[in-house]
């Protein structure tokens, strides 16, 4: 006869094993855009940071979930009284995912590489003040500036300044090797990137053992995948019209936050007729921002009149300068010599805000005589022909980098705005550390680009994500374009 006590013990053990097995410790996270490659230090594509920022790669400093700058690979730092010398003390025991030690030599290599003549770093200008990087000892590095830069700690938190190793730089675009809480496992192009927990991580280890990033560009497919629970979270959910349905479903949670994403109708300031400020002003008055927010984003988004985030304390509301006024737009076009309008190109990358918004904007521009020929492009094509090649009239893109108004001081940037007054103001701003003075200067900067109608300023992108109800530790806001999974876990 079967022993009852043995049977009960067997059942208890089986139940324990089953319970342990069912404790979820992995995540499948969907995003709309696939990275063009996996080196955040040599491309402008935010999709790279979406996967790798903080997870695989780390910098000396980093952004927290609220946008503050906190220690990263540097545990502390000292700044000289003249603001020209930063001394960083590094965390000890940090290794790259290949087992090699991360030390001051790697920091020097990474920062020197940004400033090299052949550098492909998309934000090279942010680090132009760095004149010298010196290794004091393996755990101490000295960064000297040619001129004071009050934003340097902030700039070093960008994904463009993560620390990489010379030994692995050759294959970084396909096989990224960083110091983060997750290691890169594989990339099935067109489908997914797989990461696994770094069990040798120097800091607080991740709770999740595995993370899979799936690429789902189509909004309808995004909705279907989430409803079927094939994915655990969709970051930057591309179909905002479906959010009420998720909010009403107890299986899901909807995270609504703010981003640093100024969504703009980027304008080629060197291409006629957009080299005429009256034409750019006409463009601004031809656009009904609220109609775009309602039509493309189903009401999610905040109208902007300049390139600055409304949640920033230094934001100034200039939306009144570019109010929707088609008759004024027509009058300005006539003054500029285009009473009968003109034709131009409108390149639209994959995100919903661009494809949906572009259709609405093209119809609005047609009302004042501007015929915009729409061309839908993939990100690789947009980066090559628009961002690098500057071969466009108009395009729509959301600039998700944090407080990036400084890009307007670079005449080589893709919208090719060249204003010495603005450039001088940015130089002064970078050398200023007083908070009140910086706030005034940032207001002046916003005014200049608003009055010059450099681009058509549309709206601040909302951070919209849908997740299963048991998931915790996700960022609601997006202070940088990232999906930091280091503190994510499933509720017990």
TILUM-212932 format. One record per residue (C-alpha): z, y, x; residue in three letters. Coordinates in steps of 0.1 Angstrom, whole numbers, plus 2048, in hexadecimal, padded with zeros to 3 digits. Example, Ala and Ser with C-alpha at 12.3 -4.5 7.8 and 13.67 -1.06 7.14 Angstrom:
# residues 2
84E7D387BALA;8477F5889SER;
END
This chain:
# residues 492
800800800UNK;7F882380CUNK;816836819UNK;81B855802UNK;82B86981EUNK;80E863835UNK;7F686C819UNK;80888D812UNK;809896837UNK;7E488E839UNK;7DC8A481CUNK;7F28C082AUNK;7E08BE84CUNK;7BE8BE83BUNK;7C88DD826UNK;7D48EE846UNK;7B38E7858UNK;79F8F283AUNK;7B3912838UNK;7AE91985DUNK;78991385AUNK;78592A83DUNK;79694884EUNK;77795E854UNK;77496D877UNK;750976878UNK;73A991868UNK;71699685FUNK;70E9BB85DUNK;6ED9C9852UNK;6DD9E985EUNK;6BB9F7854UNK;6AC9FE876UNK;6A79E7893UNK;6AC9F58B6UNK;68C9F98CBUNK;69F9EB8E9UNK;6C49E78F3UNK;6CAA0390DUNK;6DCA208FDUNK;6D8A3491DUNK;6B2A3691CUNK;6A7A3C8F8UNK;6ADA548DBUNK;6AFA398C1UNK;6D1A398AFUNK;6CBA158A4UNK;6D5A0A8C7UNK;6F7A1A8C4UNK;6FAA0C8A0UNK;6FD9E98B0UNK;70B9EF8D3UNK;721A0E8D3UNK;745A048DBUNK;73D9E08D3UNK;72A9D78F2UNK;7299F8906UNK;745A1190EUNK;746A3391EUNK;761A46931UNK;76BA5590FUNK;762A4B8ECUNK;762A578C8UNK;77CA4A8B0UNK;776A4688BUNK;77DA6A883UNK;767A7889EUNK;783A808B7UNK;77EA798DCUNK;795A5F8EAUNK;798A4B90BUNK;780A30911UNK;77AA20933UNK;78DA3E941UNK;7B2A3B938UNK;7B8A60941UNK;7A9A7D953UNK;7B1A9E963UNK;79CABE961UNK;79EAD997CUNK;7A8AFC972UNK;785B09977UNK;777AED961UNK;75FAE197CUNK;770AC0987UNK;779AA3971UNK;78DA87980UNK;78DA6796BUNK;7A6A4B970UNK;797A2A965UNK;7A7A0D952UNK;7AE9F0969UNK;7A39CC964UNK;7829D6953UNK;7659BE958UNK;7419BD94CUNK;7379A1936UNK;72798F954UNK;74A98E964UNK;7439A997EUNK;75E9C5982UNK;7599E7973UNK;765A0298AUNK;75EA26996UNK;73DA1B9A7UNK;72FA11985UNK;73AA33976UNK;728A45993UNK;709A2F98FUNK;708A36969UNK;70DA5C96BUNK;6F5A5F989UNK;6DBA4B976UNK;6DDA64958UNK;6D5A8196FUNK;6BAA70984UNK;698A80985UNK;688A62974UNK;6A4A5F95AUNK;699A54937UNK;6BAA5E928UNK;6B3A6F907UNK;6D1A8790AUNK;6CDA8E92FUNK;6D3AB3928UNK;6F6AAD91DUNK;700AA2940UNK;6EBABB954UNK;70AACD960UNK;715AAE974UNK;70DAB6998UNK;720A9B9AAUNK;732A7A9A3UNK;74AA6E9BDUNK;75DA4D9C0UNK;781A559CBUNK;78CA319C9UNK;782A139B3UNK;796A20996UNK;791A4699AUNK;770A59997UNK;76BA7F99BUNK;750A91987UNK;746AB3993UNK;734ACC97EUNK;71DAE8989UNK;72AAFD96CUNK;747AF8954UNK;73EAE4935UNK;758AE5919UNK;746AC8908UNK;746AAF925UNK;760A97918UNK;74EA978F6UNK;72CA92906UNK;73AA7491BUNK;743A638FAUNK;71FA618EFUNK;70DA3F8F1UNK;6F5A4F90AUNK;712A50924UNK;71FA2C922UNK;727A1B943UNK;70EA02950UNK;70C9ED970UNK;6F19EF98AUNK;6F09C998BUNK;6E69C5967UNK;6D19E5961UNK;6B09D4967UNK;6B39BF947UNK;6C89D6932UNK;6AE9DD918UNK;6AD9B890DUNK;6CE9AB91AUNK;6E99C6918UNK;7089C092EUNK;7259D7927UNK;74B9D7928UNK;7529D7902UNK;7659C08EBUNK;7459AE8E2UNK;72B99D8F7UNK;70699C8F0UNK;6FA9798E7UNK;6D697B8DAUNK;6BC9918CAUNK;6A39818B2UNK;68B99E8AFUNK;6839A888CUNK;6A199687FUNK;6C3999890UNK;6D999F8AEUNK;6F79898B4UNK;7179938C6UNK;73697E8CEUNK;75A9888D7UNK;7619908FBUNK;77F97B902UNK;78398C924UNK;7859AF915UNK;79B9C7928UNK;7A89D9908UNK;7B49CE8E6UNK;79E9B08DDUNK;7889AF8BEUNK;79499A8A1UNK;77198F898UNK;7639738ADUNK;73F9798A4UNK;729996896UNK;70699388AUNK;6F19B2885UNK;6D59AC86CUNK;6B79C4868UNK;6AD9CA844UNK;6979E8840UNK;68D9E581CUNK;6A59F4802UNK;69E9DA7E8UNK;6A49BE801UNK;6C49CF80CUNK;6D19CF7E8UNK;6C89AA7E3UNK;6D899F803UNK;6F89B17FBUNK;6FA9A57D7UNK;6F49817E3UNK;7109857FDUNK;6F897A818UNK;70799782DUNK;72A9A482FUNK;7239C9833UNK;7049E0832UNK;70A9FE848UNK;6F6A1C83DUNK;6ECA0C81CUNK;6C8A18815UNK;6C8A167EFUNK;6E2A2F7E3UNK;6D7A2A7BFUNK;6E8A087C0UNK;70AA147CBUNK;719A187A8UNK;7119F37A2UNK;7249E97C2UNK;741A007B9UNK;7459EE797UNK;7449CB7A8UNK;7669BF7B4UNK;7559AB7CFUNK;74C9CA7E2UNK;7589EB7F0UNK;744A0A7F4UNK;74CA21812UNK;741A4580FUNK;746A5C82CUNK;736A77841UNK;71EA7485EUNK;712A8B87AUNK;6EFA8686CUNK;6DDAA7866UNK;6BEA9C853UNK;6A2AB485AUNK;67DABA855UNK;676ABC87AUNK;65BAD5882UNK;645AD78A1UNK;64CAFB8ABUNK;62FAFB8C4UNK;614AEE8ADUNK;601B08898UNK;608B1487EUNK;62DB0A884UNK;62FB208A2UNK;630B3D889UNK;653B4387CUNK;646B5085BUNK;636B2E855UNK;656B1C85EUNK;669B33846UNK;650B2C82BUNK;656B07831UNK;67CB0B82CUNK;677B1D80BUNK;65FB037FEUNK;679AE8800UNK;691AE07E4UNK;6AEACF7F7UNK;6C1AC47D8UNK;6A2AB47CAUNK;69FAA07EAUNK;6C4A967EAUNK;6C2A8C7C5UNK;6A0A7A7C8UNK;6A3A697EAUNK;6C8A657EDUNK;6D4A647C8UNK;6EBA817CEUNK;6FBA767EEUNK;6F8A91808UNK;701AB680FUNK;6E7AD1811UNK;6E5AE3833UNK;6D5B0283FUNK;6D9AFC865UNK;6DEAE087DUNK;703ADB87AUNK;71AAC4866UNK;72BAD4848UNK;74CAC184FUNK;74FAD2872UNK;767AEF872UNK;74DB05884UNK;733B00869UNK;723B1F859UNK;711B1C838UNK;6EDB2983CUNK;6DEB1781FUNK;6D8B3880EUNK;6BFB42829UNK;6A8B2581FUNK;6ACB247FAUNK;692B137E5UNK;679B2F7DCUNK;654B237D9UNK;647B467D1UNK;657B547F1UNK;649B37804UNK;626B3F7F8UNK;62AB64800UNK;636B5C824UNK;618B45829UNK;601B6181DUNK;612B79836UNK;60CB5F851UNK;5E7B5D849UNK;5E9B3C835UNK;5E4B48812UNK;5D1B2980AUNK;5EAB1281CUNK;5E2AF9837UNK;5E3AD483FUNK;5FCAC3856UNK;60AAA185EUNK;62BA92852UNK;638A74865UNK;652A5F853UNK;668A45866UNK;677A27853UNK;698A34845UNK;699A3A81FUNK;6A3A5F823UNK;682A64836UNK;66AA4E822UNK;678A59800UNK;67FA7C80AUNK;65DA8081AUNK;64BA797F9UNK;660A947E8UNK;65BAAD803UNK;635AA7805UNK;633AAF7DFUNK;649ACE7E4UNK;633ADB800UNK;613AD57ECUNK;621AED7D2UNK;61EB0A7EBUNK;5FDAFE7FAUNK;608AE9818UNK;5F8AC8818UNK;60DAAF82CUNK;5FBA8E834UNK;616A73834UNK;615A5884FUNK;630A3D84EUNK;63AA32871UNK;652A19880UNK;66DA25897UNK;65CA1A8B7UNK;63DA2D8ADUNK;652A4C8A3UNK;664A4C8C4UNK;643A498D7UNK;62CA618C4UNK;644A7A8B4UNK;663A7B8CAUNK;652A768ECUNK;62EA7F8E4UNK;636A9D8CEUNK;617A948BBUNK;621AA0898UNK;623ABD880UNK;641AB386BUNK;658A9586AUNK;679A8C85AUNK;696A7E86EUNK;6BCA7F86DUNK;6CCA8A88DUNK;6EBA7588EUNK;6F8A7F8B0UNK;719A928AEUNK;718AB88B0UNK;6F6AB98BFUNK;6EBADD8B9UNK;6E6ADF8DFUNK;6C5ACD8DBUNK;6B6AEE8D0UNK;6BBAFB8F3UNK;6A2AE2901UNK;67EAEF8FDUNK;672ACC907UNK;683ABC8E9UNK;66AAAE8D0UNK;66AACC8B8UNK;664AE38D6UNK;679B018CDUNK;67BB198EAUNK;693B368E6UNK;6A3B45906UNK;6BEB578F1UNK;6C9B368E2UNK;6C7B24904UNK;6DEB3F913UNK;6F7B3C8F7UNK;6F9B168FCUNK;6FFB1B921UNK;71CB33919UNK;729B1A8FFUNK;729AFE918UNK;73EB13930UNK;757B1D916UNK;776B0A90EUNK;789B228F7UNK;787B138D3UNK;783B348C1UNK;768B418D8UNK;755B208D5UNK;757B218AFUNK;748B448AFUNK;72CB3A8C7UNK;724B1B8B1UNK;721B32893UNK;70AB488A6UNK;6F5B2A8B1UNK;6F2B1E88DUNK;6E7B41882UNK;6CBB4389DUNK;6BAB22894UNK;6BEB2986FUNK;6AEB4B872UNK;692B3C888UNK;68CB2186EUNK;688B0988AUNK;688AEB873UNK;68BAE584EUNK;6B0ADE84AUNK;6B5AC582DUNK;6D7AB482AUNK;6F3AA483CUNK;6F0A7E839UNK;70CA6C828UNK;71BA4D837UNK;715A3281CUNK;71FA0E822UNK;7259F080CUNK;73D9D4817UNK;74E9B6809UNK;7709BF7FBUNK;7849AB815UNK;7769BD833UNK;78C9D7844UNK;78A9EE862UNK;7679FB85CUNK;760A20864UNK;75BA34843UNK;74EA52857UNK;734A51872UNK;73DA6A88DUNK;722A5A8A1UNK;708A40898UNK;71CA2189DUNK;72BA0388CUNK;74B9FE8A0UNK;7579DB898UNK;7749DA8B1UNK;78E9DE897UNK;77D9CD87AUNK;78C9AE869UNK;78F99B849UNK;7AD9A0833UNK;7C2980831UNK;
END
